[in-house]
Amino acid sequence: MRKFLMTGALALSMTLTAVAGAAAETNLSVESTPVAELMADEKAKAVLEKHLPGIGAHPSYDMFKGMTLVELKPYSEGQITDDTLAAIKSELATD
């Protein structure tokens, strides 16, 4: 009986870990996800390159890759606008 319970608990733990991992993958955000993490996700990278062409090749990429897009906005010389953030946010939310 004890072995059965331990096996069941282990299976439940593994399932919850997998679900949590999948949920974490879909929680990409302009407010809380660093640019480098967005660029590491293929879908998010395509969205970023669509709205901010060349962001991954920007000469200052290494300096801002740890920032979120919201944090980066004031330094973007108008390249990142509220409309840009809204569009990126919307596309990241859809699958």
Secondary structure by P-SEA (a helix, b strand, c coil): caaaaaaaaaaaaaaaaaaaaaaaaaccccccccaaaaaacaaaaaaaaacccccccccccccccccccccccccccccccaaaaaaaaaaaacc
